[in-house]
Amino acid sequence: MRGHLAAADALDLGEPLVVAERIQPRCEPEIVFIMGSDLSGPSVTSSAVLAATAAVAVGIEVLDSRYTDYTFTMPDVVADNTSAGRYVVGSAVPVAGLDLRLVGVVLEHNGEVMATASGAAALGHPASAVAWLVRSLAAENEGLRAGDIVLSGGLTAAVPVTAGDVVTVTADRLGSVELGCV
């Protein structure tokens, strides 16, 4: 399943999440792909994704479901754009030489470690998740374009946030990104 986050949904580094503008925000860690070239077609592989990727980064997706306590059916979550809300992306890092399956990720909420994972939590490899997306888009004669930012999927359970909270995601060799909530 896929959702769409527009460029207008991006939060700049240091820009706070205004919780009052959300319904029930939750944050999850992501490995983010910045596409360097166009990519489309029904047979795209993880290797093709990596070849088309300009850089990767650590990111935080802010989920925001309209369904109470995130209790929904599959049709509900599709209608809710997969609970997509906002996102923030850390500094870009070249993908060459990185085994994204093995990138360790730590999710902290107000300084407390809430969860850990590796990149393999995204369909076995984050590039596999992006390849699935491209193949899915191909069914609609669409694809990814150079410059597109692609979140490859939540690596841990999402944590609920309220005003005053701080969420930090750190990924081995990718760095950290922090999101303050007001």
Long-range contacts (C-beta under 8 A, 24 or more apart in sequence): 1-74, 1-77, 1-78, 1-82, 2-82, 2-133, 2-136, 3-81, 3-82, 3-83, 3-84, 4-81, 4-84, 5-61, 5-84, 5-85, 5-86, 5-87, 5-151, 7-149, 9-84, 9-85, 9-86, 9-87, 10-86, 10-87, 10-88, 10-89, 10-149, 11-62, 11-86, 11-87, 11-88, 11-179, 12-88, 13-88, 13-90, 13-177, 15-88, 16-179, 16-180, 16-181, 16-182, 17-62, 17-86, 17-161, 17-179, 17-180, 17-181, 17-182, 18-182, 19-161, 19-162, 19-163, 19-181, 19-182, 20-163, 22-62, 22-64, 22-85, 22-86, 23-64, 23-65, 23-66, 24-64, 24-65, 24-68, 24-69, 24-70, 24-160, 25-62, 25-63, 25-64, 25-85, 25-86, 25-160, 25-161, 25-181, 26-62, 26-63, 26-64, 26-70, 26-158, 26-159, 26-160, 26-161, 27-60, 27-61, 27-62, 27-63, 27-107, 27-109, 27-158, 27-159, 27-161, 27-167, 27-179, 28-60, 28-61, 28-63, 28-107, 28-154, 28-155, 28-156, 28-157, 28-158, 28-159, 29-58, 29-59, 29-60, 29-105, 29-107, 29-115, 29-117, 29-154, 29-155, 29-156, 29-169, 29-171, 30-58, 30-59, 30-60, 30-61, 30-87, 30-151, 30-152, 30-153, 30-154, 30-155, 30-169, 31-56, 31-57, 31-58, 31-59, 31-100, 31-103, 31-105, 31-119, 31-122, 31-126, 31-152, 31-155, 31-171, 31-174, 32-56, 32-57, 32-58, 32-59, 32-89, 32-90, 32-149, 32-150, 32-151, 32-152, 33-126, 33-127, 33-130, 33-149, 33-150, 33-152, 34-92, 34-147, 34-148, 34-149, 34-150, 35-144, 35-145, 35-146, 35-147, 35-148, 35-149, 35-150, 36-146, 37-146, 38-143, 38-144, 38-145, 38-146, 39-134, 39-143, 39-144, 40-134, 40-137, 40-138, 40-142, 40-143, 40-144, 41-134, 41-135, 41-138, 41-143, 42-135, 42-138, 42-139, 43-135, 44-131, 44-134, 44-135, 44-138, 45-131, 46-125, 46-127, 46-128, 46-130, 46-131, 47-127, 48-131, 49-127, 49-130, 49-131, 49-134, 50-95, 50-127, 52-144, 53-95, 53-127, 54-92, 54-95, 54-146, 55-92, 55-93, 55-94, 55-95, 56-92, 56-93, 56-95, 56-98, 56-100, 56-126, 56-174, 57-89, 57-90, 57-91, 57-92, 57-93, 57-174, 57-175, 57-177, 58-89, 58-90, 58-105, 58-169, 58-170, 58-171, 58-174, 58-175, 58-176, 58-177, 59-87, 59-88, 59-89, 59-90, 59-151, 59-169, 59-177, 60-87, 60-88, 60-167, 60-169, 60-177, 60-179, 61-85, 61-86, 61-87, 61-151, 61-154, 61-158, 62-86, 62-87, 62-88, 62-161, 62-179, 63-158, 87-151, 88-177, 88-179, 89-149, 89-177, 90-169, 90-174, 90-175, 90-176, 90-177, 91-175, 93-173, 93-174, 93-175, 98-173, 98-174, 100-125, 100-126, 100-127, 101-125, 101-126, 102-172, 103-171, 103-172, 103-173, 103-174, 104-171, 104-172, 105-155, 105-156, 105-169, 105-170, 105-171, 105-172, 106-169, 106-170, 106-171, 107-155, 107-156, 107-159, 107-167, 107-168, 107-169, 108-167, 108-168, 108-169, 108-170, 109-159, 109-161, 109-165, 109-166, 109-167, 110-165, 110-166, 111-166, 114-156, 114-159, 115-156, 115-157, 115-159, 116-156, 117-155, 117-156, 118-155, 119-155, 121-153, 121-154, 121-155, 121-156, 122-152, 122-153, 122-154, 122-155, 123-153, 126-152, 126-153, 127-152, 129-153
